[in-house]
Amino acid sequence: MSAPSPPPDNSLQVEAMKEQNAQQAQAAQDAKDAQHKQELADLRQGARTAATGTVGDYFNQQGVDPTAYEGSIASQLNNIMSGISPTDENPGAAFTGAGAQIFNQLQTAGQTKANQSLNQYFTPNFEMNRVTNQLAQPYEQGVEADQYAKADSIIKNMLDRGVLTSAGYNSAKADLDNQVAGVNAKLNEIGTGLVAGEQQKLRDISNTARQTAGNLQLGAAFDPTSFTGQADTSFNDFLTNLGNNIRAQVPGSLFNTAGLAAIGGAGQGAGNTAYNPQAAQGLTTDTTDQTDTSKPDTSNPNSIF
């Protein structure tokens, strides 16, 4: 009796079948994964499309036409979409609040642009640089010169009438010169006050412009010239009326002339022309026919009073 033959070796076929089954399973999984990937991609695109409508609705609720910002809205939505993972099962969540977010971003950008349009004109401390105390100085000097000339004419008149000698005139004039510093201080106070007032007006215009730009609503127009024009008008009016306004605030004569005659008379010394209060006021009295020669002359020819 012969020995039984060994079973056939089917190991290669078995391995081949396993390999085939594994490949089929992988192919099935790959197909399933590809399908899911496409589903996720479709979800992302659907979420992106839906977001366009949602953002448009938000803009309309704010009274702003979304088509006017169509490019900016699309750009912002694409930025959001680019940050969504391809495996994100809920891509729509990334677009939550996108309407308000994009609206506020565009509004802030508009406000920034409006403020930048003011920067060239309303530079830091522009009102201090434009309205300086030097602007008032010529007018202050003019008032001082006018008032000095009037005060000086009083003692010159006394000199011309013989009430004062040259020495007396010089004494009175020296007192007048000593008053110049105080007069200039008062005029400077007036000028400085007017300058400060105009600076505040320009500062207020600038602040209003900045506040308007900072609160600018999306879709609203902003014209910087409406504010720069106000500032120019205010400054031009200030400059035109500055001289008159300084003179209007001068409280009468700034030089004290009441004692100049006495000061001049005292400066003449004894033996000079007698002081005549009427002549000091520009008055003369002819007493030739009124003198009583029968009475002794008791006047002191050397007295200045």
Protein Blocks (a to p, Z undefined) as FASTA:
>chain_A
ZZddddddfklmmmmmmmmmmmmmmmmmmmmmmmmmmmmmmmmmmmmmmmmmmmmmmmmm
nopafklmmmmmmmmmmmmmmmpcfklmblmlmmgoklmmmmmmmmmmmmmmmmmmmmmm
mgghklmmmmcfklmmmmmmmmmmmmmmmmmmmmmmmmmnomacfklmmmmmmmmmmmmm
mmmmmmmmmmmmmmmmmmmmmmmmmmmmmmmmmmocehiacdfklmmmmmmmmmmmmmmm
mmmmmmmmpghjfbdfklmmmmmmmmnoghiacddfklmnopacdfklmpcfkbccfbdf
kbcZZ
